[in-house]
């Protein structure tokens, strides 16, 4: 066999081993989806692996806006956005997002991954430097890699390490473009980036600052406006905001928000936008409806924050390490792979649907369950999950 066949064969053997031990938890068919429940293989479970942070998945206003868009515009568009695929609905959606985030303009991509994958490549050149946090999302890493720019990483949330890299590059070149890219909330640890320090360093060295708000939009800040509101900072503190439209906003797509000139540049130069089909009308209706609900139903923020406090506090009392999470993303550190996978299996048996995260997604010895708490969870839901994790964790000697 050749190298490709060897690679496929090795993965097949590993996959078969995981399935034989009942430890393969991915790509499972979900037969029913509720705000807090899923049905898999005929069993109903409380779901703790959902990005439905504000509990909007079945919101009647959002469903109605999606239905209206579908009936008025059909199931798709006539092509890519730059040719015949831009409808009035696309422009309305982008204006709505820009207004919500306080930017001049916004552009909607077919996915959040695509937004990061092709935006950096469009803006950066061969003599430029891109620097990302070591724990940045895979879409950021891949977007940096396909760019012709030099790509470096700084230690997680370590502003001194970032400054070291920027200072060294500025000493070499006073005029090269520099872009620093971070997550607002990190998808595996749930912690928040130190935006005030990052912004100050970037301004000092003439670097652009790009922040991915995939896990913070609608959740962080007094009114859910994201990382800038969380730190009470003006929009001028960053250069671009990127994010997903398939998490807090229960639709599909991704966005980049910033100045009108930069967004116009991206509409004409970002290959993932220029050569991808337009986001379909029903999805756009859901995005518009979601922003409208986020602007009016502020009680959802209080609910999700109360649920986070209850769940994290309960986990810590049980003896679990939840790192420094400050968000809906709650890591439940186990350590080794095998007990992590076995704890997942037992949680599923007991009716708690939660996902295991093992290397290479996280460092060795840092395997974990990643639980996502939403505004839709009740106190009883959280107490049931804590009881399961406490009982099974003690049974396995994890706590």
ABEGO torsion letter per residue (X at the ends): XBAAAAAAAAAAAAAAAAAAAGABABGBBBABBBAABBBBGGBBBBBAABABAAGAAABAAAAAAAAAAAAAAEABBAEBAABAABBAAAAAAAAAAAAAAGBABBBBBABAAAAAAAAAAAABBAABBBBBBAABBAAAAAAAAABABBBBBBBBGBAAAAAAAAAAAAAABAABBBBBBBBABBAAAGBBBBAAAAAAAAAAAGBBBBBBAAAABGABEAAGAEAAAAAGBBAAABABBBEBAABABBBBEBBBBBBAAAAAAAAAABAAAAABBBBBAAAAAAAAAAAAAAAABAAAAAAAAAAAAAAAAAAAAAGBBAEABABABBBBBAGBAAAAAAAAAAAAAAGBBBBBBBOAABBBGABBBBBBBBAABBAAAAAAAAAAAAAAAAAAGAX
